Amino acid sequence: RAGEANTLGNIGIIYDLLGDYPQALDYQEQSLALKRELGDRAGEANTLGNIGIIYRLLGDYPQALDYYDQSLALKRELGNRAGEAITLGNIGIIYEKLGDYTQALDYYDQSLALKRELGNRAGEAITLGNIGNIYQLLGDYPQALDYYDQSLALKRELGNRAGEAITLLNIASVNYFLDQNDQALSGYQQSLSIKQEIGDYTGQALALWGISLIYERSQDYTKAISTYQQALAISRAVGAQPTEAALLNRLGFVFGQQEQSELAIIFYKEAVNIYEEIRAGNRSLEQSLQDSYTSNIEFTYRQLADLLLQQERILEAQRVMDLLKVQELDNYLRGVRSSANSRAGAELVPPETIIATAHATLIDRAITNGKRLNELETKPTLTDAELDELVGLQAEQQQILQAFNTFQDSSPIKAQIEKLSPEERDRNVKLSELPALQDNLGQIPQGAVLLYPLILNNKLELIVTSPYAPPINRTVDVSLDQLIDAVDAFRYALDDPTRDAVTPAQQLYEWLIAPIENDLQAAGVNTLIYAPDRILRYIPLAALHDGENWLAERYRINHITAASLTDLNTPNRNDPKILAGALTDEAVTINVGDNAYNFPSLDHVDDEVNAIAALSPTATSLLDSDFNRALIEREANRHNILHLATHAKFLVGQPEDSFILFNNKERWTLGEFNQGLLNLTRVDLVVLSACETGVDNTFGNGEEILGFGHLMQTAGARASMASLWAVDDGGTQLLMGEFYEALIKGNLSKTAALQQAQLSLININENRDRGGLELAESIGLDPTDLSHPYYWAPFILIGNGL
């Protein structure tokens, strides 16, 4: 039985080398079961590592890491230092695939030191190559070439043809990045020749990919497309999803370069849908790895959305961006519930489906031909019938290559592309999707439009959807770097009421609102439903300035996380029932991990809470020892407004460390909310006052801001309110007093009430009879300062505030 276990494992290795990963996995799992039954701990460790390799090749990185970790622990326990060195290197490969190059380099360095200590020259050659990969990815090409040259010399000395082919491929890649095209092409071709000689199909796909890049760079697009498709056929045959998706992405890019946008869109959509599958499998990974994977692939989503917008396929572009927004939230919060739209991925319209099916049929034909051709070409002797079959297959292979070359120009494909004209797209897309969104917007009592910015590296796209007209988009000539600089300048101005906020606010207005101003006026809009992208999540849209007025003076603003995750039609609940609590502790320091957060005492929050509670006879106020977790968890869903006047921290990339503070240093974390901490199904609004997001203006993609709002929605609340920066305690008391006055006594919607509160502070000197002036002076604020957005703009509504 021990021999049976070993042989099962060896058969699995052969299937692995042949690229038949499901068969390889089946044999390795049989081998693992037997070795465990026999108590063969050393054999178990090796087989765990072999299974990890298969999962890596299949693109299932969490499973691969899990098996490698099990293998590493066993090998260390058994004192198998050679096996430990191999597994350390394999773990490094996973971190490399996930984009965590620092971790990868650490594991490779550990592996190299062990292999050199043990005199494992073959292993040393492999790890030298892996370290070269990291330096190549980091753009340090001289270092990369140095490690590759060491690796190549060792592999040739040892007669390792497979390893030689890998290193030739890597050196070719460096030459490609150094614009040494002839050397790169020669290296790719040498690598391909060896890969074909030894029957390494995955390696052939990678070499063909490299050759395609050279053709692409020289603008020989016909050869590039043909070679990419050969590589795609191999990758699909062996089930290498990450490579398949990357090749589909490159095909999309090449068709885009040829101004064949219809075909480019199809291939980008297919790439996105594979990325969605891989990402779904990555959910068990730690957050930083999910983040790095998303950042590696987000270009494809943005490029696809850009092409769709260029073809006026606006709703499809919005859906693609929703996929990315859901990914960002999912990475941050670990488990965002997708809607039916986002679960569907990047759907193909009927003509696209026909084109994609025709292409898949051609790829399947190439796979079938290639497998049988390989069988015959590797047989020592052939019968006469097999010789005839070989000649026929070789002829068919040429026909397939020709079909790859002419695919986009064939009559059936051209006919389907013609059906992607604007008229046909309207029939296939807008008529099925637009009414649902317009109906959603149309049921809102006030005039509302959905504003959806899309940030690309060299431009900004503004998508506007209204209830009664086709969606439109406007292109703004501004780069990502310019936007980042403008946001930084605006945030700097917003952090201090003595600074000029109008100038940076006007610049952002020119980019975000001025291009669509006529469209908004034509639609008779008074409410903007805003789904900000990337760095724009860190600024309040209400505080943009047109040269005469703040945007808050013209529009109500309602933020959403993603259109596909927000229901705008849920009716309001009548008769506000408020649960309001406040942190009345003195100054407090909270330690989270290696960080200490120092919070000042909140001198005005008890007055804030008492004033809010006085507005409704059904209100409950919680101060001092009553402001605790247990009591609020018990009472929250018995009210429809939950107001927490307390400190909070929403940290970039750290939901488990992001928290809301209670008296006696008790906390809720966003991680607990993500695990179902509260049921808020009866709650219309959750308000966090005296809170802030970020740490020292450390900006990410803004997931921490909208992530809080999404968690409140997931718990059942219709909307939430939080601040974008550390707010003034007294100013917040004024703003919240005006907000609740408008919400409860004025019977306004949440967005309208927030706008009314903002206007009250902006115009406090003109409205001296409202009482705000006297209150401001009594708490030591200069009323003339309150028109600065530092005081009235930090709080944003997220979710359904309508």
N, C-alpha and C positions, 0 to 999 in steps of 0.2 A: 504493500500500500504506500510505503514511502516512495518507492520508485514511480508508482502511478501518479502521486502528487507532483513529483518533479517533472514528469513527462507532460502532464496537463499544463504545467506552467510553461514548459518549453514550447508546446504547441501554441499557447497564448502569445508567446513572444514572436513566433513566426507570423501569426495573424496581425500582430501589432506592426511588424516590419512591412507587411503587405498592405497596411492601411485599412484592414478590416477590423475596426475597433470594437464593434458589438461582439463579434466572435472572439476576439482577444479577451474581452472582459469576461465573457462566459467561461472560457477555459481558466483564466486566472482565479475567478471566484470559486470554481470547483477545486482548484489546487489549494486555495486558502482554507476552504472548509476542511479538507483532508489533513492539511498540516496542523490546523488547530486541534483536530480530533486526535492526532498522533502526538501532540505536545511538542511538535518541531518548532521551537520558538525562533530559531535562526531562519528556517525556511519561511515561517510566517512573516518575519520582518522583511525579507526580500520580496515576497509576493505582495505585501502591502505597498511596497515601493513601486512594483510593476503596475499595480492597479492605479496608483496615483498618476503614473505616466499616461495611462490610457485616458483618464479623466482630464488631464491637462490637454491632450491632443483633441479631445472632444469639446474643449472650451468650458468644461465644468470646473472652474477654479476652486470653489469652496470644497467640493468633494476631493479634488486633488490634494489640497492643503491638508484636509482631514486625514487622508491615508498616509501622506508623507509624515505628518506629525506622529501618527501611530508607529510608523516604521522607525522614525528617528528615536523615539523613546525606547523601543525594544532594542535597537542596535546599541544604544548607549548602555542600557541595562546589561547587555551581553558582552560589552567590551569590544564590539565589532567596530573598530575605528575606521577600517576601510569602507565599510557600509555606511558609517556615520558621515564620512566625507562625501560620498555619492549623494546621500539624501539631503545634506546641507545644500549641495549644488542644485538639486531638483527643486527645493523650496525657493531658492534664489530665482529660478526660472519663473515660478508662479508670480512672485512679487514684480519681476520684470514685466510679465504680461499685463499685470494690473497697473503698471505705471508708477510703482513705488520703487524708484531706482536706488534710493538710499538703503532701504531694507535689502534689496536684491544684492547690492554691492557688499553689504555686511556678510550675508550668507556665503557669497562667492569667495570672499577673502578667507572666511573660516575654512571653507572647503579646500581652497588652494594650499593653505598652510598645512593642513592634515595630509593632503596627498603628497606634498613635497617631503614631509617628515617620514611618510611611509614608503617613499620611493616609487609611488604610483605614477609613472611617467605618462601613461595613456590618459589617466584621469586628470593629471596636471594640464595636459594639452587641451582637454575639453574645457576646463575651468578658465584657463587663460583666454580661450575664445569667448566664454561667457562674460568675463570682465571686459573684454574688448567691446562686446555688445552694449554694455552699460555706458561706456565712454562714448560710443557712437551715438546712442540715444541722447546723451547729454551735450552732444555737439563738439566734444573734445576729440577731433579726428586724429591728430598726431598720437595721442595716447592710445586710441582705439587701434590704429595701425601697428603700433609697437606691440600690443598684446596679441593681435592677430598674427603678426609675423613670427612671434615666439611659438604660438600655437601651431601654425602651418609647418614650421621646421620640425617640430616634435612629431607631428602626425605623419609627415613624409618619412621621417627616420624610422618610425614604427610600422610603416606600411598600412596606415589606417586610411583606406580610400574613402570611406563614408565621411570620416572626420575631415579629410582634406577637402572634399566637396563642400562641406558646410563652411569651412574657413575661407575657401575661394569665394563663396557667395557673399560672405561678410565683408571681405576686402573689396569686392566689386561694389558693394553698397556704399562703402566709404568713398571710393573713387567716384561714384555717382554723385554723392553730396559735394564732392570737391570739383565737380564739373569736368572730370576726366572721363569723358564718354567712351572713348575707344578702349581704355583699360577696363572700364566697368563692363562693357559689352563682352570683352574677351573673357573676363572672370566669370560672368554669368554663364557664358556658353561652355567654358571648361567645367564648371560645376554641374550644369545640366547633363553634359556627356557622361560624367562619372555617375550621377544619380540614375541615369537610364541604364548604365552598365550594371549597377548593383540592384536595380529594381526598387529604388526609394521614391515612391509616388508623391509623398508629401514634399520631399525635397525638390522633385521636378516642378511641382506647382510653384514653389518659391523662386526657383531659378527662372521659370517662364515669366513670373511676375516682374522680376528684375529686368529681363530682356524687354518686356513690355514698357517699362518705365523709360528705357533708353529710346525706344521708338516714339513714345509719347513726347519726350523732350525734343526730339528732332522733328516733331509734327508729322511723322509718318503714321497717321491715325489708323489707316487701314490695317497695317501690320500690328499696331498696338492693340486694336480691338480683337483681331484674330488671336493673338498670343494670350491676351487676357482671358479670352473664352476657353482656350485650351487649358490654362491654369485653373479656371473656374470648374471645368468638367472634372478635372482630377480632384479638386478640393471637395466638390459635392459627392464624388464617388467614395471618398474615404471618410466623409462625414466631418470634415474639419470646418466647423461653422465659423470660427473667427476669421479664418483665411477666406472663406467663401464670402462673408459679408464685406471684408476689406476689398476683395476683387470686384464685387458688385458696385461698391463705392467708386472704385477707379473707373469702371466702365461708365458710370453716371457722369463722372468728371470729364472723361474724354468726349462723350456725346455732347456734353455741355459746351466744351471747347469748339466743337464743330457746329455749334448753334442748332443742334438737334435736341431742343429742350424737351420735347415730348418723350423721346427715348431716355434721355438723362433722368427725367422724373421717375420713370418706371424702375430703372436700376437703383436709384437712390431709395425709392420706397421699399424695394425688396431688401436692400441693405439695412434700412431702419427696422424692418420687421424681424430680421435675424438678430439685430442688436437688442431689440425688445425681449426676445426669447433669452438671450444670454444674460441680459440685465436681471430678468426675473429670477434666473438661477443664482445670481450673485447676492441675493438678499441676506444670506446668512453670513456674509463677509463683514468684517469690521468697516465702519463708516468711511474711514480714510481711503480704503481700497475701492469702495463703491464710487466715491467722489472722483478718484483718479481715473477710473474706467469711464465714467460719464464724461469727464473733461476730454478724454482721448477720442470719443466718438461724437461729441456734440456738433462738430463741424458739419457732419453729414446732415443732421437735422436742420441746421440753419441754412445750409446750401440748398436743401430740398425746398424749404419754405421760401427762400429767395426766388428760386425758379418758378414756383407756383404763383408767387405774386407777380412776377414778370409776365405770366400768362393770364393774369387777372383771375386766378383760381384762389380767391381770397379765403374762402371758408376752409378749403383744404389746407392752406398755409397755416391758418389759425389752429387747426386740429393737430398739425405736425408740431407746432410750438407747444401746444398743450401736452403732447407726449413728453417733451423735454422738461416742461415745468413740473409734470407729475414725477418724472425721474428725479429731479432736484429735490422735491419734497420727500419722495420716498427714500432717497439717500440720507437725508437729514433726519427724518422721523422714523425710518425703518418700518415700513408697512402701510403706505398710503393706499386707501381703497380707491381703485380706479373706477371710472364710470364706464358705461357701455361703450362710449366713443373712444376713450383712451385704450380700453382693452382690445378694441378692434385693430389697433395699430394704424399704419398708414395704408388705408384701404385703396385698392385700385378700382378705377371706374371701368365700365364694361370693355371699351376698346383696349384699355391697358391690360386688362385680364387676358384678352385674346392674344395680345402681343407677348405677354409674359409666358403664357402657356406654350405658344409656338417656340419661344426661346428655350423653355425648359425641355420641350420635346427634342430639340436639336442637341441640347446638352446631354440628355439621356441617351440619345443615339451615339454620341461621342463616347460616353462611358461604356456602353455595351460593346462598341467596336474596339475600344482600347483594351478592355479586359480580355476579350477573346484573342486579339492580335498579340497581346503580351504572352498569353498561354502558348500560342503557336511559335512565336519567335524565340521562346526560351526552351522549347522541347529539343532534345538532342537530335532526334530523327522524326521525319514526318512521312505519313502515307501519301500516296498520290492525291487522294481526296483532300487531305489536309493542306497539301501544297496548293491545290486549286483554291481552297478556302482562303489561304493566306494571301494569294494574289488578289482575290476579290475584296478581302478586308482592307488591304493596302490601297486599292483603288477607292473604296468607300471612304477611307480616312482622308484622301485628297478631296473627295467631294464634300466631306464635312468641313474641312478647312476652308474650302471655297464658299460654302454656305455661311461660315462665320464671317468671311470677308464681305459678303454681299447681303448679310441679314437685313441691315437697315434700309437697303435699296430694293429689296424684293417687293413684288407687286402686292402680295397679301398684307405685308407690314405697312407699306405706304397707304393702302386703303384704310387701315385702322387708324393710322396717324391723321388722315384727313378727317376722321370722325372725332378727333380731338380739337376740332375748330371751336371757337368760342360758342357758336350756336349749339353744337353737340354737347359741349361741356355744360352749358346751362341746362340742357335736358337731363344729362346724367348726374350732375352734382347739385346745382343750386336748387332745382325743383324738389329734391329729396331732403336737403339739409337746411336750406335757408328758412322755410316757413316755421320750423320748430324753434329756431333761435329768434326769429322776428316775433313769433307769438309770445315767447318768453319775455322779450323786451316790451312788446305791446301791452302786456297785462300790467305793467308798472304804471301807477296813476300819473306820475309826472313824465315829461318827455325825457327819455334816457337813451344814450348810445353806449356801445361797448367800444372802448379805446384799447387797442392791443399793439403796443410798440414791439418791434423786432430789431434787436441790435445785431448788426453784422460788423465785420472788421472795418469796412470802408464806407458804410452808410447806415442810415436808420430808416426803417420802414414803419409807417403808421397805418394801422388797419382800423377802420371805423365801420361798425355795423349798427344800423338803425332799424326801427320797427317797420318803416314804410318805404324803404328804398334799397336797391342793391348795395352790398358792401363796397366800400372804396378803400384804396390805399394810396398813400402819398409817400414819395421817396425823398429823404432829406440827406443832403451831401455833408455828412459829418462822420468822422471816424470814431472808433471805439476809444482810442486814446484821448481824443478831444472831449468826448463825453465824460470820461473818467476825470479829466482835469476840471471840467465844469462842475461836476458833482462834488469833487473835493473842495473847490472854491465856495460853492453854495453851502456845503455843510460847515465849513469854517465860519462863514458869515452867520449861520443860524445858531451857532454855539454861544454867541455873546450878543446881547441886545444893543450894545454900543457899536456894532459893526454894520457896515452898509450891506444889506441883503438884497436891495433892489437891483443892483448891477448884475450879479450872477443870476438872479431870478429872471431877469429879462433875457439873458443869453439862452437859458434853458427854455424859456417861453418861445423864443424864435425857432427852436428846433422841434419842440414837442406839441405846441398848440397853434402857432401862426400858420403852418402849412395846411391845417384842417379847419381854420377859423371859419371860412366861408361855408364849408360843409356843415359845421355845427349850427351856424346861424340859419342855414336853409332848412335844417331838420327841426328847428324850434326847440333846441335842447336846453334843459336846465340841470341835468344830472349826467355825470360821466362815470360809467362803470369801468374801472381802470385795472388792467392786468399788467403791472409793470414787469419789465425784463431786466435781469442782471443788476447792474449798478444802479439803475433807476429805482430800485426798491428802497434805497436809502434816503430818498428825498420826498417831501410832501408835495404832491402835485398842486394842492391848494395854494401854496406859497409862491407859485410862479407869478410873474408880473409883466403886464403888457405895456408898461410905460406910464399908465395912468392908474390902473387898479390891480389888486391882487386877484388871482383866479378864483379865490374863495368868494369874492364879491360878485362873481358872475355864475358860478356853478357849484352844485353839490357834488362831492366826490365820494365814491364808494369803491374800495379796493376789493379785488377777488384774487384768489390764488391761481385759478385756471378756469376757463369758461366751462370745461367739461366736468368740473367738480363743484359747480355752484348752481343751486336752485334759487331762482329769483322770484318764484311765484308763490312761495309759502306765505299764507296770510299772517298778518300781525295778530298777536293775542291782546285782547282788551284788558282794561283794569290793571295797570302796572302794580306789581307787588315786588318791592325792592328789598334785597338783602344787602346791606352796606356795612363793610367793616374796615378798620384802619389799624395800621401798625403804630402803636403808641409807645413802643420801647424807645429808650434813649439810643444814641449812636451805637451801632453794632458792627462787629466784624464777623464775616462768614467765611469759613475755610472750605474750599472745594478743590479736591486734589492737591496740586502744588500751589494753588492760587488763593490769596486772601483778598476778600472784597470788603472795603470799608464803607459803610453807609452812615450818613448823618441822620440825626433825629429829624422827624417830620413834624414841625411845630404846628402846622395848620390842618392836619388831616382829620383830627377829631371834630373841628369846626366844619370841615368839608362834609363829613359823614352825617353829622347832626343836621346840617342844612338840607342835605338830600333827603334824609328820613322825614324831615318836617313837611316835605312836599306831598306826602301820601300817608293817609291814616293806616294803611296796611304795611308800611315799611318797618323793617327790623334793623336796628343798628348794633354792631358788635365792636366793642372797644376793650382795651386792656386785655385781661385774661380770656375774655369771650372771643377774642380774635385768634382762634386756634383751628388747626386742621380738622379735628374730629367734629366740631360743631358746624363748621362750614360744609363739610362733606355730607353731614346729616341734613342740613337745611337747604342746600343749594337748589335742588330740583323742586322744592316746595315754593319757589319764587320764580318770577320771570325776568328779573333783572338782578344780576350779581355784580356788585361794585366793590372792588378791592383797592383801597387807597394804601398801597404798600410798595416796597421796593421789589424789583425783579431784574433778572439778568437773562437775556437771550443771547447766547454766545455762538459765534461763528463756528459751525461744524461740531458743536458739542450739545446735542439735545439732552443727554443724560446729566450734564452739569448745569444746564439752564434751569432757573428756578424762580418761584414766587415765594416771598418771605412772609411768615406770620410771627406773632409775638413768641418770645422764648426760643427764637432761632429755628422754629419749625419751618419746613419747606415743602412745597410741591415741586417736582421736577417735570420737565416736558416728557422725559422718558416714562414717568408714571402715567401721565395723561395718555401717552401712546399705548400703554398697556391697559387702558380702560379704567382709569382712576375714578372718573365721575360719570354719572348719567345726567345730562343737561337737556333732555328732550323737551322740557317745559320752559326752557330759558330762551328768551328773545335776545338778550344782550349780556355779554360779559365785559366789564370795564376794568382795566388795570390802570390806575392813576399813580403818579410818583414812580414811574418805572422807566427803563431805558433798554435799548438793544445794543449789542456789540460791546466791545471792550476797547477803550482808547481809540475810537473811530477805526477799528480794524474791520475792513470791508471784505466780504466774500461775494457770494452771488445773491445774498439777501434771503436765503431760505429760512434763516432763523426768525426773520420778521413775519413772513407770511406763514411760516410753519406753525407759530402759535395760533394764528387765526384758523388754520386748517384743523388743528387739533380740537379747537373749541367747536367747530362745525361737526367734526367726526363724533364728538361727545353728544351732539344734538343741538347745541346752541345755534341760533340763526346768524348771529353776528358777534363780533368782538371789537374792542377798542384798546389800542396800546400806543405807546409813544416811540418815536424814532430816535430820541436822544434824552439825556438826563434833563428832566424838566424842573422848573422852579416851583417849589412847594406852594407858595402864595399865589402865583399865577395860575397854577392848576386849580386851586380852590375857586378862583374867579371863573375860569373856563367851565369847570364842572357844574358850578352853580347855575350858570347861564344855560348850559346844555340840558340839565334836568328840568329847569324851568320851562324851556321850550318843548321838551319831550313830553312832560306830564301835564303841565297846565296849558301849554299851547297845542297839545295833541298833534305834534308834528312827527314825521318819520324820523328815524335815527339820523339819516344823512342831512335832512333839512334842519334838525335840531343842532347838529354839529356845526353846520354852516351859520345858523343863527348865533350860536355861541361865539364863533370866530368873528362874525361881524360886530358883535357887541364889544369885543376887545379892540378890534381895529378902529371902531368909531366911538370909543369910550368918552373921549373929550366932547364929542358932538351930542351924545346922549346922556347928559349929566343927570337927567331925572330918573334914570333906571336904578340908581343905587350902587352900581358897580364902582363909580368914582369914589364914593365914600368908603366902601369896603377896601378898595385898593390902598387908599391913604391910611386906613386903620391898620393894615398889615405891613406897612412900611414900603409900599411900591409907589413909584412915580407913575401916575396914570399916563403921562406922555410917552412912557416906554412901552406900554402895553400894545401899541399898534405894530410893534416889531414881531415878525413871525416866530421868534424865539418863544414867545409866550402863547400864541394862539394856534400855531401850526404843527406842534409835535405829534398830536394824536391823530391816528388814522383809523377809519372804520374798515373792517375786513369781513367779508362774507356777504350776507344779505342785509344791508342796512336800509332797505327801501320800504 
